[in-house]
């Protein structure tokens, strides 16, 4: 389902942020915030803990969605988990 808006269209499960950026509903989920925090953590001492926290929240959310049909968020969760594992490997943590 698409909704017409002034500058284009929004898909169901998306919203327009106060800055005018189209965001998916999952971007307000705790797992997404932890994921972004881990990706942009600049303190090398904290990055391992940030990655671990994000991974735990992602796995927890995946379990919540198993019976649901939130395919867009499930794909985002998979992509986030792969990116965190790649970051962990690249930094040899």
C-alpha positions as MATLAB code, in Angstrom:
seq = 'XXXXXXXXXXXXXXXXXXXXXXXXXXXXXXXXXXXXXXXXXXXXXXXXXXXXXXXXXXXXXXXXXXXXXXXXXXXXXXXXXXXXXXXXXXXXX';
ca = [
       0.000    0.000    0.000;
       1.369    3.417   -0.888;
       0.309    6.766    0.491;
       0.588    9.895   -1.593;
       2.421   12.771    0.081;
       3.597   16.157   -1.115;
       6.995   15.113   -2.447;
       6.263   11.573   -3.581;
       4.950    8.483   -1.889;
       5.496    6.538    1.316;
       5.230    2.791    1.599;
       3.370    1.158    4.460;
       5.732    0.766    7.413;
       7.575    3.973    6.531;
       7.188    7.475    7.859;
       8.515   10.943    7.170;
      10.903   12.144    9.875;
      10.895   15.706   11.203;
      13.893   16.363    8.933;
      11.906   15.274    5.872;
      13.744   11.957    5.444;
      11.678    8.842    4.769;
      12.438    6.288    7.462;
      11.318    2.706    7.914;
       9.432    1.940   11.097;
      12.206   -0.401   12.249;
      14.664    2.493   12.417;
      13.107    3.502   15.734;
      13.634    0.008   17.188;
      16.276   -0.473   19.924;
      18.165   -3.011   17.770;
      18.625   -0.457   14.975;
      19.857    2.237   17.329;
      22.343   -0.211   18.893;
      23.433   -1.348   15.416;
      24.120    2.205   14.257;
      25.925    2.978   17.518;
      28.171   -0.067   16.997;
      28.941    0.888   13.396;
      29.987    4.386   14.373;
      31.657    3.653   17.724;
      34.969    5.490   17.701;
      36.315    4.209   21.024;
      38.227    1.019   20.233;
      37.860   -0.061   23.872;
      34.059    0.082   23.595;
      33.485   -1.336   20.108;
      33.467   -5.010   21.122;
      30.764   -4.352   23.736;
      28.779   -2.215   21.273;
      28.859   -4.945   18.621;
      27.878   -7.607   21.170;
      24.940   -5.531   22.461;
      23.670   -4.884   18.926;
      23.979   -8.565   18.001;
      21.976   -9.601   21.066;
      19.212   -7.098   20.303;
      19.109   -8.169   16.639;
      18.830  -11.871   17.496;
      16.131  -11.098   20.064;
      14.143   -9.096   17.508;
      14.553  -11.840   14.888;
      12.982  -14.286   17.320;
      10.082  -11.886   17.909;
       9.469  -11.638   14.170;
       9.687  -15.364   13.365;
       5.922  -15.790   13.310;
       5.266  -12.373   11.765;
       5.424  -11.056    8.249;
       7.688   -8.064    8.687;
       9.861   -9.004    5.706;
      11.445   -5.582    5.302;
      12.600   -5.541    8.919;
      13.735   -9.176    8.735;
      15.949   -8.315    5.747;
      17.302   -5.284    7.615;
      18.064   -7.473   10.644;
      19.937   -9.991    8.485;
      21.919   -7.238    6.774;
      22.762   -5.584   10.100;
      23.960   -8.838   11.641;
      26.179   -9.573    8.632;
      27.635   -6.053    8.740;
      28.397   -6.315   12.461;
      30.101   -9.663   12.000;
      32.159   -8.243    9.123;
      33.153   -5.259   11.264;
      34.117   -7.589   14.116;
      36.268   -9.643   11.716;
      37.886   -6.641   10.046;
      38.915   -5.207   13.384;
      40.154   -8.632   14.537;
      38.250   -8.345   17.816;
];
